[in-house]
Amino acid sequence: MPVPTDETPALRLTIELVPATCWGANVRDVLPRARWDALRREVYAASGHRCAICGAGGKLHCHEVWDYDDAAHVQRLRGFRALCVECHHVKHIGHARLLASQGKLDYERIVAHFLRVNGCDRATFARHRDEAFARFAERSRYEWRTEF
């Protein structure tokens, strides 16, 4: 999460772009389906079957939370969070943009969710998005080791 300043307030919902060289390195794809399903149900229950960020009920996704060691290029799994569909699309907004270009998602609805959850304006969103994509571009220049 970015350090808040007078210009950039603390954000409850942030964009977390996974470096391109790490795509496909996720717990869901390495665990047997039954174990993944049990794990995500545990995450949902621990969150009271509500989104850990905005509190919404309904359909949830199990989001992997990663830490990045930018010096050693190591991606470490920190844990999991139950997220509503909209919060999860914000986390992976690059993928959301791709889905929107295919007519499968309303991108403006996802941006509006970011604004509502963070109580911020469009300029704050644009600044945060641009910072996230700059970090993504820099991190994507390297091969990363993934530690589950």
MITI-231175 format. One record per residue: x, y, z of N, C-alpha, C, O in turn; residue in one letter. Coordinates in steps of 0.02 Angstrom, whole numbers, plus 50000, padded with zeros to 5 digits. Example, Ala and Ser with C-alpha at 12.3 -4.5 7.8 and 13.67 -1.06 7.14 Angstrom:
<rs>
506604971650390506154977550390506604983550390507124983450423A/506424988850354506844994750357506455000250394506705005750402S/
</rs>
This chain:
<rs>
500424994150000500005000050000500445006250000500945006450036M/500275011149960500685017249958500665020950024500165020650061P/501195024450039501215028650099500785034850086500905038450037V/500295036250129499865042050117500245048650124500685049350167P/500075053350082500345060150085499745064750083499175062550079T/499875071250086499335076050081498995075450013498395076650006D/499375073549961499105072949894498785066149882498305065649844E/499055060849913498795054149903498555051449970498955049350012T/497905051449981497635048950045497725041350050497835037950000P/497675038750111497705031450121497105028350085496545030950088A/497245022950051496715019550013496565012850046497015008950061L/495925011450055495715004850081495774999550027495964993850040R/495615001449966495624996949908496174999249861496145004749835L/496664994949850497224996649807497284991849748497014986349749T/497634994049698497784990049639498424986149654498914988949676I/498414979549641498994975249653499124971249590498874965649582E/499524973949546499664970549483500244965649492500774967449516L/500124959449471500624954249475501104955049416500864955649359V/501754955049427502224955749371502074950449317501914944749332P/502144952449254501984947949199502384941449203502134936149183A/502994941849227503414935949232503194931249288503474925749295T/502704933249328502434928949382501744926149364501474922149401C/501474928249307500804925849289500794918249288501254915149260W/500284915349316500214908149318500504904949380500394899049392G/500884908749419501164906149482500664907749537500714912949570A/500184903249547499684904449599499494897949633499564892549605N/499244898549693499084892749734498514888749702498534882549704V/498034892049674497454888649643497684883549591497384878149585R/498214885149555498434880649501498914875149525499024870349489D/499184875649586499634870449610499304865649659499554860049669V/498754867649689498394863249735497894858949697497624861049646L/497764852949722497204849049694496554853049705496484856649754P/496094852349659495474856349660495104855849727494874860949753R/495064849949756494704849049819495054852949875494714855849918A/495714853049875496074856749928495994864249919495904867949968R/496024866649855495914873749842495214875849865495124881049897W/494714871749849494024873349868493944873649944493604878049970D/494274869049980494244869050053494594875350080494344878550127A/495164877050052495534882950074495134889250064495084893450110L/494844890150006494474896349993493854896750037493664902150059R/493534891050051492954891150097493174893250168492804896750202R/493774891150189494044893250254494164900750255494014904150304E/494424903550200494554910650195493894914550198493844919650233V/493384912150162492734915450163492434915350234492174920450257Y/492474909550267492194908950335492564913650383492244916850425A/493234914050378493624918350422493444925650413493534929750458A/493184927350354492984934250339492234935350352491964940550334S/491914930450382491194931050396490774931150332490224933950331G/491044928050280490704927650214490544934650187490024935850157H/491014939250200490954946150175491634948150146492144945450164R/491614953050102492234955650073492654958750128492404962850168C/493284956950130493744959550182493894966950173494144970150219A/493734969750115493874976850104493254981150110493234985850149I/492734979550072492144983950071491554981250111491074984850123C/491594974950133491064972150175490484969250137490004966950168G/490504969250071489944966550031489874959050042490354955450052A/489254956850040489114949750041489044947249970489204950749923G/488804941249962488704938549895489304934449872489674931749913G/489384934049807489924930049778490604932949798490724938949793K/491034928449822491704930449843492234926849802492114921449776L/492814929949798493404927049768493934926449822493964930549868H/494364921449816494924920649862495534923849830495814921149782C/495744929449856496294933349828496944931649864496974931749926H/497464930049825498124928749853498474935349865498494939749821E/498754936149925499104942349943499854940749941500094936149974V/500214944649901500934943449890501344949349915501134955049913W/501934947749940502454952649955502984951949901503104946449877D/503294957549882503814957449831504454960249858504484965849883Y/504984956249854505654958549871505964960949805506194956949764D/505954967449795506174970249731506924969649720507154969949663D/507314968749773508044968049765508214960849744508624959749699A/507914955949778508064948849763507594945849711507704940249688A/507074949449691506584947149643506254940649666506234935549632H/505984941049728505624935449757504914937649772504794942749804V/504444933649749503724934749762503544929749816503604923649806Q/503314932249874503144927849931502404928349947502124933849952R/502084922549954501384922449973501324924450046501624921350090L/500934929650059500824932050127500174929250156500134928450217R/499684927850115499054925250140498504925950089498634926850029G/497894925550113497304925750070496794930450100496774931450161F/496384933450057495834937850079495224936250038495264934949978R/494654936350071494014935650037493834942450008493794947350044A/493734942649942493554948949909492924948049868492814942749838L/492514953349865491944953349820492214953749749492804955349738C/491794952349701491994952449631492284959249611492794959549577V/491964964749632492184971349613492874973049643493304975649608E/492964971649707493624973049738494164968749704494724971149694C/493994962549687494494958249654494674960949585495244960549564H/494184963549549494324966549483494774972749491495204973949449H/494674976649544495114982349555495824979949568496304982649539V/495914974949610496584972349624496944970649560497544971949554K/496594967649513496884965449449496594969649392496314966849345H/496654976049397496314980549351496554979949279496184981549232I/497154977649269497394976349201496974970949168496784971449110G/496834965649205496404960249180495694962849171495354960949123H/495474967049217494794969949211494744973949146494234973749112A/495264977749131495264981749069495234977249008494894978848959R/495594971649010495564966848955494864963948947494594963648891L/494554961949002493874959349000493384964648973492934962948934L/493484970848992493054976248968493134977148892492644978348857A/493744976548867493864977248795493534971648755493404972348696S/493394966148789493054960448757492304960648768491934956148748Q/492064965948801491344966748814491094962348870490484961248876G/491534959748913491344955148967491284958549035491094955349084K/491454965049039491464968449103491374975949090491614978649041L/491024979249136490944986449134491514989649174491484989849235D/492024992049140492614994949172492425000849216492695001649270Y/491975005049192491775010949232491455008949297491505012649347E/491105003249299490815000849362491374999049412491295000149472R/491914996349387492484994549430492825000849456493005001149515I/492925005749413493215012049435492755015349487492995017949537V/492105015349474491625018349521491665014849589491595018049641A/491765008349589491835004649652492465006949689492435008149750H/493015007749654493635010349685493505017149717493695018349774F/493175021649680493035028349705492595028149767492715031649816L/492075023949765491605023449821491945020549883491875023349938R/492315015049875492635011849933493155016449965493215016650026V/493525020049923494055024349948493825031449964494205035349994N/493215033149945492965039949957493415045049924493575050249954G/493625043749863494095048149829493835050249761493295048149739C/494215054549728494015057049662494375053249607494825049249619D/494185054749546494465051349487495215052749480495585048449457R/495435058749498496145060449493496565056049540497115053949521A/496305054649600496655050249646496695043149617497225039949621T/496145040849588496155034349555496685034249500497085029549496F/496685039249457497145039449400497875039449424498295036049395A/498015043249476498695043449504498895036549530499445034049516R/498455033449569498595026849597498675021649542499135017549544H/498235021749492498275017149436498935017949399499265013049383R/499125024149385499745025349349500355022949389500825020049360D/500345024049454500895021649497500925013949496501465011049492E/500335010749499500305003449498500575000649432500934995649432A/500395003749376500635001349311501375002749302501724998749270F/501635008149330502355009449327502735004149367503245001549345A/502475002449427502784997249468502744990449432503234986649432R/502174989149400502094982949361502604982549305502924977349295F/502694987949268503174988049212503884986849237504254982949207A/504074990049292504744989049319504834981849343505344978749327E/504354979249381504424972449407504404967249350504734962049356R/504044968649298503974963849243504614963349201504664958949158S/505104967549214505744967249179506174961349203506664959549171R/505984958449261506394953349293506024946649299505414946449300Y/506414941349302506144934749320506114934449396506584936549430E/505574931849421505464931549493505444924249516505224919849480W/505694923149577505614916649610504984917149653504884922049689R/504564912149650503944912149689504014907549748504214901749741T/503854910049807503864906149869503164905749897502874910749918E/502904899649897502234898549926502334897550000501844896550036F/
</rs>
